[in-house]
Amino acid sequence: MSWSKKLIYGLNIVAVICLIFAYVSPYVNPARTWFFAFFGLGYPLLIVTNLCFVIIWIFTKPKYAMLSLITLVVGYIPLQRAVGFNKTKTVEEGFSVMSYNIGGTYHHFSAKDKKNKVQEFKEFIRDVSPDIVCLQERRELLIPILDEIFIGYNTHLDRDMKTCIYSKLPIENHGKIQFESKFHSATWVDVMHDSMMYRIYGIHLSSNKVPNMTDNINEIIDESVYVLDEYSIHAIKRVEQIEHIMSHAEQSPNPVIITGDYNDMPQSYLYRKVSQHYCDAFIEHGSGLGKTQKTNLPGLRIDYAFADKDINILNHKILKIKLSDHSPIITTVR
């Protein structure tokens, strides 16, 4: 083997080890160590990297492709959390729950073409016509605009909370869960549909800073160091926050849906903790690459809809609209 192939194979081994660490990530609480959680964060990139090594070796030394190929095959189940293998379909029964982090809309609604952007959002809501909408990063200055957009909806909106819920269905009960940061919280409502009561949680968990993809190597290094320093702190906070929410949900007399911006990847301890008790709507009915955070990083799915296992999930979609740095998700249930 030439020195160049030895170097490539050495890098391939490193990529495989990193991917194995990512497989381990969901089983290790970040409160014990952040080490594996960091590889879980990079899971989509590690999948792409190992696929590239498979392609390289197929055309140069096919037997060496087995290293990454076997590692990828072993990780088929985690891959289902990143890529939806279901067919898209139209559902007319049940009721729909949308989650949308609208933090990025603030810049559009403050710009010169504010009127056009508000109209775009209004038409989007009219066309999709969700029965319930859970918003995150709702700023107080946006309340009049949202009231204009969500005409005909009932609302559970606390001006001090950054999460809020709009509902076409009658709101029978409501409440909130506040965390340490005013930017992160959970809002919940009880709604009636077809003589059945449901509890809907709209949540926003502690945020990471996602590095911007630039061509400046110094900026990339600075951003990466920041992520390494901060990720473990926020990963621990998110686990504590979701434990609080799940404890609250356990007391609900009604079937539960917990949707919102979880700020963590499917290959994380937090995701595994929630999925042990609730069904991920994307796995049930998602299609294509699961990406809800708009960055150049592939497969950054951090917005979820989890439902009680006795709730019938009929459909789930990641919607396309350019108003925010997140894509809205919508789930139809019965």
N, C-alpha and C positions, 0 to 999 in steps of 0.2 A: 504494500500500500504506500502510495506517495505521501510526502509530508503534508500536502494540501488536503488530501482525503483524510489523513489522520486528524488534522485540525478540524475539518468539518464533522467528522464522526465524534470527536471530543465535544464539540458544541452541541451535537445531537444528543449525547448522553446527558449534558447539562439540562437541555430542554425537557428531556424525559423525566429527569429527577424533579424539576420544577413542577411539571404537570402532575406527578405523583403527590407532591406536597399539596397541590391544589385539590386533589381528590381527598386528602386527609382533612383539609380545612373545615368542612362542615361538622366534624366530630370533635373539634377542639375549641373550647370556650376561649374567646380572646382575652378574658380576664386572667387566664392561666399563662398564655403567651400569644402575642400578636403575630408570631413568625409565620404560621400556616395561613392565617387570615389574609396576609399580604399576597400570598400565591393564589388564594381563592379570588382575590380582586383582579388578578391578572389572567384568570382562567381563559377568557376568549382569545387573548393574544397567544397564550401557550398552545391552544388548539390550532390556531393558524400557523404558528411556528412549526409545530410537529407535522402538520400536513405538508408544509413546504419541504421539510426534510424527506418525507415519504416520496414526494414528487422528484426531488433531486436524485435520490438513490435509485428510483425505478429506472431512470435514464442513464445512470452511471454504474451502479453496483447493486442490483435488485435485492440481494440477500440482506444488505444492510438496512433496507427499508422496513424490515420486520420489527426492528426495535421500536420505532415510533408507531408503526401500524398496530402492533399488539397493545401498546399502551393506550392508543385511541379506542380500540375495540373494547378493552376492559372498562373504559369510561363511557360506554354507550348511555347508561342511565343518566349521569350528569349532563350529557349532551342534550337529552330531551328537555332539560330545563332551559337550555339556551336557544334551541331551535324547535319550532313547532312543526310537527309532522301531520297535522290534521288538515282536512279540506275545509276551505272557506264555505260558509253557507248563510242563508238568510232565515231568520227566525221571527215569527210574528206573534208567538205566544209569550207568556211570562212578563217580567218587567226588567228594565235595564238600569244598571248602575255605572255611572262614569266617574273616573278619578282623573283629575288634571291639576298638575302643579303649574300655576299661572304666574310664577315669579318673573318670568321673562316678558310677560305682557306689559309690565309697568313701563318699560322703555318705549314700546309701541304706543301705548295710550298717553304718553307724555310728549310724543313727537308731533311734528307739523301735520302729518297725515293721520292724526288721532281718529278723526271721524271715519275714515275709510277702514281703519283697523277695528274699531268698535263694530262697524257694520259687518266686517268679515267674521268676527266672533259671533255676532248675533245670527248671521246666516248659517254658520256652522252648527250652532245649538239648534236652530230651527230645522235644519236638514237631518241631523242625527236624532234629534228629539229624545234625549235620554229622560227616563222617568225620575232618576235621582242623580244629582251631580255633587261630588265631593271635591272641594277645591283646597289646594294648599298654597301657602305664601300669598294669601289674600291681604293686601295692604288696605288700610283704612281709606286712603284716597281713592281706591278703586270701588268702594261700596256703591256710590251713586251710579257708576258705569255698569256694575254687575246687576243692580236693581233694574236698570233699563234693559239689560240683556235677558234677565230671567223673569220677565213679566209672565204672570200666570203660575209661578212656582211658590210654594210655601218655603219658608226659610228658617233654619236654625243658625243664627249669626250672632256671635258675641264680638263686639267691636275690639275687644282686647285679644282675641284669638286670631291666629293666622290660618286656621282651618275653619271651613264652614260648609254647610250642606244646604242645597236647594232641592226641593222635592215637589213633583206633581201630585204624589200620593199624600193623603192627610198625615201629618205628623202627630202621633198620639202621645209621645213622650220624647224627651231629649236631655242631653247632658254633655259634659266636657271633662277631659282629663288634661291637666296642665303639667308640663314638665318644667325643669329648671330654666330653660331658655324660652323666651317668649315667642321665638320663631318656630318652635316645635311643640306639637300638641296633638290631641285626638278629640274629635267631635262625634257624637253619636245621636241617632234618632231611631225611634220605633215607628214603623209605618205598616199600614194594613194593605194587603193585596189579595183579592179573592178570598176574603174571610180568614186570611192567614196573617199573623203578625210577624214581622222581621225586624231585626236590629241591624242597622248599618253603621259601621265605624269608618270615618274618614280620618286618616292619620298622616302625620309627617314626623319621621324620626330624625335623629341627629345627623347633620350633614357632613359629608366629606368635601374637601376641595378637590375637584377633578382637574388634573393638569391640562392646560391648554397645549395643543399640538402646534409647535412653531418650528421654524428652521434655525433658531438661535440656540446653539448647544448650551450656552450659559443659562438661558431661561429654562430650558428643559431640565437641567441639573437642579436648579433652584426649586422648580416646581416639584420635582421628584423627591427631593429631600424634605420639603414641606409635607407632602403626602405621607411619607414614612413616619415623620414625627407625629402627625395628627391622626392618622388612620386608626391606630390602636386605641386612642382615647375615645374616639367617636364610636368605634366598633363595640366597646364595652358599654357605652351609654345606650346604644341602640338595643342591646340585649336587655338591659335593665328596663328600658321603656316598653319593649314589646312584652316583657314578663308582666309589667303593670297592666297593660292593655288586655292581655290574655286572662289575667286574674279577674279583671273587671268583666270580661265577656263570659267567663264561666258562671257568673251570677245572673246572666241574662235569662229570663224565662222564655225568650224567643230565639229561633235560629239566627245565626250571626253571619254577617259578611264583614270582613276587615279589608278595606281597600285604601290605597294611598301611596305615598312616596316613602318607601322603606329605606332608601339610601344604602342598600346593600345588594350584593350579587346573589344569584341563585346558588353559587358555590360558596356559601357562608354558613357559619354556625347559626346565625339568626334565622336564615331561610329554613334550615333543617328543623329548627325548634318549632316554627310555625307550621310547617308542612306535616309534622307528626300529628297535628290535631285538626288541620284544615286542608281542603283541596285547593290546589293552585289552578285557577281557571285557565291559565295559559297552557298548561300541560294537558288539560282536558280538551281544549278547543282552539288553542293558538295555532297560527300558521306562519311559517317563515322564520327569519332571524328575529329573536326577541330583543329588541332595542328600544328603550323608552327615553334614554338620556341622549340628547343631541350633541355628541362630540365626535371626533375622528376615531375614537377607540371603538372597535367592533363589539357588538353584542352586549352593550351596557344596559341590561334590564334591571331597573331598580324600583319600578312601579308595579305593584301587584294587586290582584284581587283574590283573596282567600275566602272560602265559604265553608260553613259547616258541612260535614259529610252527608247529612240527610237533606241538604238543599240540592236540587237538580240544576246543575249548570248547563245551560242550553247553548251558549255561544260566548266567545271572547275575541276581541279585536284590539290591536294597537292602531290608533287612528292617525292620519297625517294632516297636520296643520302647522304652520310656521310661526305662530304667534308667541311661543314660549320655548325655553330650552329643554322642555320635556314634551313627549308625545302623550296625548290623553289615551286612556284605556277604557273600554266599555265592556261590561259583562252582563249577559242576559241570564236570568235565573227564574226558577219557579218553585 
